[in-house]
């Protein structure tokens, strides 16, 4: 009986081999290429390989992406060697910038990636970080979900102490899709970029942290946002600024938190949401003025009785005109952490 069972098992095994050979044509299975957009092949340097399938090319390099190889050299920064970095480098993390409503995908070349992966704080010469940002919009099929829409900017940050001594060895490159000539990116904006990155000075001016390291409780910044303000009084402000603020009784003749920031006028409004949150939390008006004294943004908590904007704050952006008087450029209410449409 046992011999019969053994014989049946052997016959079944032979039958399976014959069936497998016939169905497969007795061919060696071909290698299945997994698109980089799903997994990616790693080169010896640890970077994603540049031989991408058509599918990954469609995912990562849509037709409306910018061709970095054709961008101009700006302020000593040559971006052309980093063409299609989003296909070739490691993705470090994804961030959402509430103002101006921007989804950011951040990448690192092999030198920068190794530094980040090991949790080190000093980046070597040649380390480069790249960022691709998109405007976001609602998914019509799922309105509570935001999704990336139109390309907004491509940004690069490179460590080169000889080329960029004024900004602690870091060079910045910012391409605006609506300004392909690059004339919007001035030295003033470079200094504004570095002023923001000073918040991460203890991490060699880099905010990015790999996703798998974000569980660390150690802060990336040196001091909190509020600690960069000083307490001041209404009479400490320039006369032309107090004149513009007189129509806002919530701030007139009050103490407030004041800060000067190296930033072009058109970038000041990016501080709107954190400024509004602080105004609500501290119940104290806050003002940020740029170093050129020609622009200011301030925020104050709205009255609790305002049912149309619960737990809200107003943010106002002022600009200096030719007659040396400040006028309102933008005004918006932020209610329950959500920014309403700006009013010119």
GUDO-294506 format. One record per residue: residue in one letter; x, y, z of N, C-alpha, C in turn. Coordinates in steps of 0.02 Angstrom, whole numbers, plus 50000, padded with zeros to 5 digits. Atoms other than C-alpha are relative to their C-alpha. Example, Ala and Ser with C-alpha at 12.3 -4.5 7.8 and 13.67 -1.06 7.14 Angstrom:
A500454994150000506154977550390500455006050000/S499584994149997506844994750357499615005550037/
END
This chain:
X500424994050000500005000050000500435006250000/X499554994349996501415011750045500345001349933/X499674999350065502265008149879499545003549950/X500494996950046500675013249786499965007650013/X500044992949983500585029949881500625003749975/X499374996950023502405033849843499995000849925/X500034999850073502135029549659499535005649977/X500484994850018500615041249652500305006950008/X499684993549988501615055649727500505001549946/X499504999050052503025053149601499675001749933/X500354998750063501795052449455499715007049999/X500284993349996500955068449516500545005249989/X499454995350007502635077149527500235000549928/X499805000050071503125071849351499485003549958/X500544996850038501435077249286500025007650007/X499974992749989501615094449364500565003149959/X499434997550037503335096649284499845000449925/X500185000150071502655091749112499515005749985/X500504994650010501165103649131500335006950002/X499664993649994502285117849187500415001549938/X499584999150059503465115049039499585001849939/X500434998750059502035114748911499705006950004/X500344993549994501155130148980500495005849992/X499524994550004502725140548991500414999949937/X499595000550060503455134748828500724998050017/X499345002049978504945128248929500515005649992/X499564994250006505665145848929500185002650069/X499794996849938506645154549064499605006450009/X500414994049990505525167949140500425006349988/X499654993850013505985185249080500015004350063/X499954995449943506565198349205499445005149997/X500534995049996505125209349261500295006550024/X499754993449980505605227649264499475003550041/X500464996349957504795236849409500125007449989/X499904992950013504505255149366500285003750060/X499704996149947505525267549465499485003550042/X500534996749963503925276249511499704995750055/X500265004549950503455260549610500544997650048/X499495002749956505115254249675500685003049983/X499374996950021506665259149577500594995450011/X499395003749994508365251149548500545004650026/X499484995849970509835257449650500674998949965/X499335000350028511515261549574500494998850056/X499515001149946513135257749668500075005950047/X499944994149957513085275549736499405000950044/X500604999549959511385272649814499485004549971/X500494995650031510475283949691499544995949955/X500475003450044508955278949590500285000049930/X499735000550067509485272649419499655004549951/X500294995250047509205284049270499664996549941/X500335003650055508575270249153499294998450022/X500685000749977506715272449184499544997149947/X500495002550046505255263549107499555005649976/X500454994950025503945272949006499505002050053/X500494998549948502755271749152500305004850051/X499704995549950503965279549277500135006849970/X499884993550033504385293049149499365004150001/X500644996549999502535297249141499835002450070/X500164998249931502385297449331500445005750024/X499544995249970503935307349374500195005849955/X499804994850047504245317749217499445001749951/X500544998150045502595324049149500225005449952/X499794995450052502685334948993500095007250024/X499954993049980502445351249088500545001250052/X499444998949955503945348549202500535004049964/X499504995650029505385360549174500614996049978/X499375003050024506935355649074500585003950031/X499484996549963508305360349197500635000949957/X499404999550041509655357249065500015006449957/X500054993950041509045373048976499925006450042/X500094994149957508915384649127500645004250002/X499414995749998510085399649142500384999450066/X499604999449939511495401349267499795006450035/X500234994149963510885413249402500435001050062/X499604998149941512005422049529500534994850017/X499455004749991513405409549503499794992750009/X500255006949990512295394049522499804997249932/X500155003350062512285382449372499564993850014/X500445005549984510765370849383500034994249951/X500045004850055511065361349221500244993050015/X499795007049985512025346449294499484995950038/X500485003549957510495342149398499344998949965/X500615001250039509245339449258499654993650021/X500435005749980507815327749307500254996750065/X499775002949936508495325749483499464995950034/X500555003749969506775319449535499974992749977/X499975006950024507095303749431500604996350028/X499355003149986508865300649492500194999850074/X499804999549931508985305349675499494996850046/X500455002649949508225298949835499495005350020/X500494995449971506595306749890500094999950076/X499884999449929506895313150066499355000250039/X500624999149964505185318750121499515004049957/X500524995950031503575327650072499755005050052/X500244994849954503025344050150499435003849968/X500534995650024501485354950137500105006850029/X499934993049978501705373750145499315003349996/X500684997549998500045381050201499925006649964/X499994993850039500475398050130500634999849958/X500574998450043500475398949980499604994049976/X500385005850020499585382049976500394995749951/X499515003050045501005371749906500234993350026/X499745006649984501475353349905500724999549976/X499285000050017503365350749909500284992950005/X499665006450002504325335049859500755001350002/X499304998349988506115335249923500454994149987/X499545005150022507595325549854500725001750021/X499304999049982509445323149893500454995849956/X499515004150037510955317849789500354995450050/X499715005349958512045303749857500385002950060/X499634997049944513165315249963499525002750053/X500484997349952511695324150042499604994450033/X500415005549973510705307950063500374996250055/X499615003749949512105299050158500045004050065/X499984995749941512235313950276499334999750037/X500675000249969510355313950307499864993250030/X500165006849978510225295050322500354998350066/X499615001449940511575294450456499855004950057/X500184995249948510805308950552500545005050015/X499464995349989512355319750531499755007249989/X500224993150004512285338750539500435004349954/X499564996150043513715344350427500034996849931/X500035002650068513495342250240500675001349964/X499364999150035515045339550130499935004449938/X500004996350062515535349949980499704995649944/X500325003950054514495344649829499334997150018/X500675002349981512955340049930499485004649968/X500524996050034511405345649834499324997350021/X500695001849985509575345649885499555003449949/X500464997450050508165348049761499294999750025/X500694999649978506355352649782499565001649939/X500494998550052504865352149663499355001650036/X500604997949965503315361649718499425000749952/X500624999850039501525360949656499465003950037/X500624997349971499965371149684499554994050016/X500455005549982498655360449769499285002149988/X500714998850009496805358749738499604994250027/X500435005349975495325348449795499914994649946/X500195005650043495035331349720499245000149995/X500734999550005493255333149651499644993750021/X500325006349980492925314849689500014999150076/X499925000849928493455317049871500205006850028/X499874992949986493305335449922500445001450061/X499594998749941494185333650090500744998449987/X499315001950017495765327949999500315005249953/X499624995650044497055339649924500454995749956/X499535003550043498125334249777500435005049961/X499584995550039499595341949681499685001349932/X500304998250063499015351349527500555002649952/X499524997050046500105363549427500685000950032/X499324998749977501985364649442500075007450018/X499904993149978502485380249538500735002149995/X499294998350001504365380349567500434993749999/X499475004949991505945370049554500555003550038/X499514996849957507215373649690500604995550011/X499395003749987509015368449720500405003650054/X499584997449946510205370749866500644996050000/X499365003450010512055366649845500525002550049/X499454998249954513515366249967500645001249961/X499384998150034515005375549894500265006350034/X499764994549959515965386550016500365005449960/X499634995150040517035394849882499535004449959/X500474996350041515575399849772499515004350040/X500544996749963514365405049909500215001650072/X499774998649932515325412050058499525004350041/X500444995449964513995425050101499424996550034/X500575003649972512685411950140500234993350031/X499745005849963513715399950246500144994049956/X499805005450045514275389850096499444996949961/X500575002850036512535386450028499785004649944/X500274996350056511965391949856499274998149990/X500725001150010510115393749815499815001549928/X500254998950068509235392149648499254999050001/X500725000449999507395395549623499725001749932/X500304999150066506485393249458499245000550009/X500734999250000504715400049443499734998149932/X500275002050064503675391849309499735005849959/X500284994250035502845408449269500535005349985/X499474995350014504555416849253500624996249975/X499465004350025505665405649143500665003649989/X499384996450011506935419549113500425000650064/X499634999949937507395419449297500125006950028/X499854993349975507395438349319499655001650066/X500324999049934506255436649472500464997950057/X499575002649947507635427649567500615004550007/X499484995049989508735441649633500424998250061/X499585001149942510115442449762499615001150064/X500424998749942508835449549882499604993850020/X500385006149985507815433549867500454994450024/X499525004949974509365422949893500105001250075/X499904998449930509665432150057499374998450041/X500635001749966507825429650100499954992550012/X499985007349992508005410950069500444998150059/X499535001949948509505410150183499765002450069/X500284997649936508635420550317499524994950029/X500455005349976507295407050327500394993950023/X499615006149983508585393050329500425001050063/X499664998849936509415401450478499624996850058/X500395003449948507995393550578500274992950012/X499725006849994508885376950546500775000250002/X499274999149999510655383350579500354994150034/X499675005549964511045369150700500044993749959/X499985005750046510715356750558500305002049933/X499664997650060511855365650435499515003249951/X500474996050040510405376450373499534995749957/X500435004550039509415361350308499414997850043/X500615002149965507605358250360499844992649990/X500235006750020507375341550271500254994650049/X499855005849960507315325950377499684994049967/X500315005850032507055308550301499394997750038/X500645002049970505315301750332500104995250058/X499925005149949505965287150434500355002750063/X499684997049941506885299050553499555005150033/X500434994749973505405310650585499704998350068/X500255001849934504945300950742500435002950055/X499564996949950506415309350829499675006350027/X500304994249968505845322450953500465006149999/X499524994450001507385333150927499785005149948/X500224995050049506865349650844500555001749950/X499534998150053507665354850680500205007350007/X499854992949994507595373250724500385001650063/X499624997949941508645382850849499565003250053/X500464996849954507315393850926499325000349966/X500685000150028505435394750904499855006549963/X500204994350041504555406850788499865006250044/X500194994449958503875417650930500615003150034/X499414997449966505585419451012500415004749956/X499654995450045506175429050859499685007050000/X500334993549994504995443250902500215003450065/X499894996249938505275457051029499365003850016/X500594996249979503925465651130500135007449989/X499934992950015503665483451071499345003550013/X500604996049989502405497551084499835003949937/X500264996150056501355507450962500465005849981/X499594994150013502475522650981500694998349973/X499355002050028503995512550926499994999549924/X500075000850072503315511250750500115006749964/X499954993950039503705523850611499325003349992/X500624996250003502395537550595499574997949940/X500405001850060501885532650418499684993250007/X500295006649989501565514850477499415000450049/X500554999349952500505519750628499405003449967/X500554996650035499495531050514499584995049960/X500365005150039499065516050403499624995250045/X500305004949955498625505450555499425002950041/X500514996849958497445518150634499294997549985/X500685002350016495945510850543499854993250029/X500105006549968496175494650639500015001050076/X500024998649928495585498150818500274994350043/X499755005849961496115480550871500745000550015/X499284999549991497935485650859500235006950024/X499814993149984497955504450888500165000850075/X499774998449932498925510151043500114993950044/X499905006149961499295492351096500734997849997/X499365003450005500875482751138499934994649948/X500025005250052501345470351003500684996749995/X499365003450014502685458050950500255002349932/X499724997050060503845465350820500614995949977/X499425003550027505125457350705500185003049932/X499754997850065506205463050560500264993949963/X499825005950039506475450550420500315002049934/X499704998950066507635450350270499584996349949/X500465003250046506305446850141499725005149951/X500334995650047505655454549980499265000650018/X500704998749983503915461949993499544994449980/X500475005050024503085448349889500064993350037/X499935006249962503735434650005499765000750072/X500214998949931503165442550168499354996450016/X500655002849987501395435850148500024992550013/X499945007249985502035418050161500004998750075/X500015000849927502115421250349499295000950028/X500684998349978500235424450356499724995050050/X500325005049957499665407950432500344999350068/X499695000349933500985406150570499905006450041/X500114993749965500745424550611499305000150030/X500695000149976498865422350627499924995250060/X500045004949945499065406950738500285003050065/X499704997049941500205416550856499565005750027/X500434994649978499025431350860499414997350041/X500565003249963497615419650916500244997250066/X499745003349940498695410351041500205005050053/X499744995149951499505425551123499515005650014/X500484994549995498015437251097500365006849999/X499604994050007499325450251052500145001149926/X499844998850071499545458650882500744998749986/X499315001250021501115454050785500135003749935/X499814996450060502045463850652500684997449976/X499355001550031503425458450532500135005449949/X499804994950048504345472050437500624997749963/X499395002150036505595468950299500555005150011/X499414995949983507345476050315500055006349959/X499994993950042507065488650175499495005250024/X500494995549971505675496650278499455002149952/X500514998150049504515496850127499414995349999/X500555004849999503355482550174499914997350071/X500145002849933502515475550329499394995649996/X500585004449994501295461850375499834999550074/X500195000449930500305461650536499374995850007/X500585004249986498995450750618499745001450070/X500314999249935497775452350761499404995250005/X500555004649987496485440950841499345003549989/X500674997250011494705443950784499574998950063/X500435000849940493355446450918499664993250001/X500335006549993492605430350985499285000149975/X500714999550020490875436850940499914999549924/X500045000550073491295435750754499824992849981/X500235006750015490245420550709500214997649930/X499805001850068490785421050527500734997549997/X499295002149999492595418050577500204998050071/X499845002349932492715407950739500744998550007/X499305001249986494415406850819500445002749944/X499684997250060495035418550685500465005850013/X499544994349998496325431850649500005003349931/X499924996350063496525445250517500735001149987/X499324998850021498135446950419499985005449946/X499984994550047498555462950326500715001149976/X499354998850031499995466050206500015007249975/X499934992950018500545484350188500625001149958/X499424998250041501705491850058500085007649998/X499844992950002502565508750051499935002549928/X500114997250067502005519449904500495005749985/X499554994750021502895533349809499955006350043/X500084994149957502195546549928500224998750071/X499745001949934503045537750075499444998450050/X500555002249958501375531650141499854992649987/X500175007150006500865513750175499284999249979/X500695001750020499335506450090499934992550001/X500145007149995498505489450100500084996649933/X499915004050061499095476849970499544994050001/X500455005849992498175461450035499715000150070/X500315000849935496995457650177499614993449999/X500355006549998496325440650230499834998250071/X500185002849935495465431950374500194992650000/X499845007049991496085415250439499574997450056/X500505002449953494715405650526500084992550011/X499885007149984495005389150617500584997149960/X499415002350035496685387950531499954999849925/X500105000250072495965389850356500005007149973/X499954993350029496435404850250499445001249951/X500504998150048495015413450162500335003749943/X499714996750059495265421849993500275006950019/X499694993649987496415436849994499625005549964/X500324994250029495695454049960500535005149980/X499504995150020496775465649856499805007050023/
END
